[in-house]
């Protein structure tokens, strides 16, 4: 959001899928080597949750993949721009990792792995569950029956 507010262009195109994940990548003879990835619990990162509503509205991101849901403000922003939150099945990182075809680029490597940006190409990525939809429904909120 600092980039958008200052008028600076992001070093990548943001408008596809945001995947809240941890990943292990390395270098082998100056080439990127992919090891694995897996969804992180989105709700466990207050800084991400605080800035996500504005990020969604500014960059029109659709969808977000993670686990654990996100804050109510994010759900409201998702409803406004018709974004969904997809949930990765817990314990299935090996399956999701097998869907990565290549690493396209790595941005902000100076940040800890939690906050760096890694662009991957994937094929047949899933299964995923709609955990928060564009109508304001969330599997993560308690509802009275």
C-alpha positions as CSV (number, residue, x, y, z in Angstrom):
1,X,0.0,0.0,0.0
2,X,3.0,2.3,0.6
3,X,3.8,2.0,-3.2
4,X,0.2,2.9,-4.2
5,X,0.0,5.8,-1.8
6,X,3.3,7.2,-3.0
7,X,2.5,6.8,-6.6
8,X,5.3,4.2,-7.1
9,X,4.6,1.3,-9.4
10,X,4.8,-2.2,-7.9
11,X,7.6,-4.4,-9.3
12,X,5.0,-6.9,-10.3
13,X,1.4,-7.0,-11.5
14,X,-1.0,-7.4,-8.6
15,X,-4.5,-8.5,-9.7
16,X,-4.3,-12.2,-9.8
17,X,-4.4,-14.5,-6.8
18,X,-2.8,-13.7,-3.4
19,X,-1.8,-16.9,-1.7
20,X,-0.9,-16.6,2.0
21,X,1.7,-19.2,2.3
22,X,5.1,-20.1,3.5
23,X,7.5,-21.4,0.9
24,X,11.0,-22.8,0.8
25,X,13.1,-21.8,-2.1
26,X,16.8,-21.8,-2.7
27,X,19.4,-21.1,-5.3
28,X,21.3,-23.7,-7.2
29,X,24.0,-22.3,-9.6
30,X,22.2,-18.9,-9.6
31,X,18.8,-20.6,-10.5
32,X,15.9,-20.7,-8.2
33,X,15.1,-24.1,-6.7
34,X,11.6,-24.7,-5.4
35,X,11.2,-27.0,-2.3
36,X,7.7,-26.6,-1.0
37,X,4.9,-24.3,0.0
38,X,1.8,-24.4,2.2
39,X,-0.9,-22.1,3.3
40,X,-0.5,-20.0,6.4
41,X,-3.2,-19.0,8.8
42,X,-4.3,-15.7,7.4
43,X,-6.0,-14.5,10.6
44,X,-2.7,-14.9,12.5
45,X,-1.1,-11.9,10.8
46,X,-2.8,-8.6,12.1
47,X,-0.7,-6.4,9.8
48,X,-1.9,-8.3,6.7
49,X,-5.5,-8.2,7.9
50,X,-5.4,-4.5,8.7
51,X,-4.2,-3.6,5.2
52,X,-6.1,-6.2,3.1
53,X,-9.4,-4.2,2.7
54,X,-7.6,-1.3,1.2
55,X,-5.4,-3.6,-0.9
56,X,-8.4,-5.4,-2.3
57,X,-10.2,-2.2,-3.2
58,X,-7.1,-0.6,-4.7
59,X,-5.8,-3.6,-6.8
60,X,-9.1,-5.5,-7.3
61,X,-7.5,-8.8,-6.2
62,X,-9.5,-12.0,-6.7
63,X,-9.2,-14.4,-4.9
64,X,-7.1,-14.9,-1.8
65,X,-6.0,-18.4,-0.7
66,X,-5.0,-19.2,2.8
67,X,-6.5,-20.9,5.8
68,X,-8.1,-19.7,9.0
69,X,-10.1,-16.9,7.5
70,X,-9.7,-13.2,7.7
71,X,-11.1,-10.2,9.6
72,X,-14.6,-8.9,9.2
73,X,-13.4,-5.7,7.5
74,X,-11.8,-7.9,4.9
75,X,-15.0,-9.8,4.4
76,X,-16.9,-6.6,3.8
77,X,-14.3,-5.4,1.3
78,X,-14.5,-8.8,-0.4
79,X,-18.2,-8.4,-0.7
80,X,-17.8,-4.9,-2.2
81,X,-15.4,-6.0,-5.0
82,X,-16.7,-9.5,-5.4
83,X,-13.6,-11.3,-4.1
84,X,-13.5,-14.8,-2.5
85,X,-11.3,-16.4,0.1
86,X,-10.3,-20.0,-0.7
87,X,-9.1,-22.4,2.0
88,X,-6.4,-24.9,1.4
89,X,-6.8,-28.2,3.1
90,X,-4.6,-28.5,6.1
91,X,-1.9,-31.1,6.1
92,X,-1.8,-31.3,2.3
93,X,1.2,-29.1,1.5
94,X,2.9,-32.0,-0.4
95,X,-0.1,-32.1,-2.7
96,X,-0.2,-28.3,-3.3
97,X,3.6,-28.2,-3.7
98,X,3.3,-30.8,-6.5
99,X,1.2,-28.3,-8.5
100,X,3.9,-25.6,-8.7
101,X,5.4,-25.6,-12.2
102,X,8.0,-22.9,-11.7
103,X,9.1,-19.9,-9.8
104,X,8.6,-16.8,-11.9
105,X,10.2,-14.2,-9.7
106,X,11.0,-13.3,-6.0
107,X,10.4,-9.8,-4.7
108,X,11.6,-8.1,-1.5
109,X,14.0,-10.9,-0.6
110,X,15.4,-8.7,2.2
111,X,12.2,-9.3,4.1
112,X,11.7,-12.4,6.2
113,X,10.1,-15.3,4.2
114,X,6.7,-14.4,5.7
115,X,6.6,-11.1,3.9
116,X,8.5,-11.6,0.7
117,X,6.6,-12.0,-2.5
118,X,7.1,-15.1,-4.7
119,X,5.4,-15.4,-8.1
120,X,4.7,-19.0,-9.0
121,X,3.0,-20.6,-11.9
122,X,0.8,-23.5,-11.0
123,X,-1.4,-26.1,-12.7
124,X,-4.5,-27.7,-11.4
125,X,-4.1,-26.1,-8.0
126,X,-6.5,-27.6,-5.5
127,X,-8.6,-28.8,-4.0
128,X,-9.8,-25.5,-2.4
129,X,-12.9,-24.7,-0.4
130,X,-14.7,-21.3,-0.5
131,X,-14.3,-20.1,3.1
132,X,-15.5,-16.5,2.6
133,X,-17.7,-15.6,-0.4
134,X,-18.5,-12.4,-2.2
135,X,-22.0,-12.2,-0.5
136,X,-20.4,-11.7,2.9
137,X,-20.7,-15.3,4.1
138,X,-17.9,-16.9,6.1
139,X,-17.3,-20.4,7.4
140,X,-15.2,-18.8,10.1
141,X,-18.0,-16.8,11.8
142,X,-20.4,-18.4,14.3
143,X,-24.0,-18.2,13.1
144,X,-27.1,-18.6,15.1
145,X,-29.4,-21.4,13.7
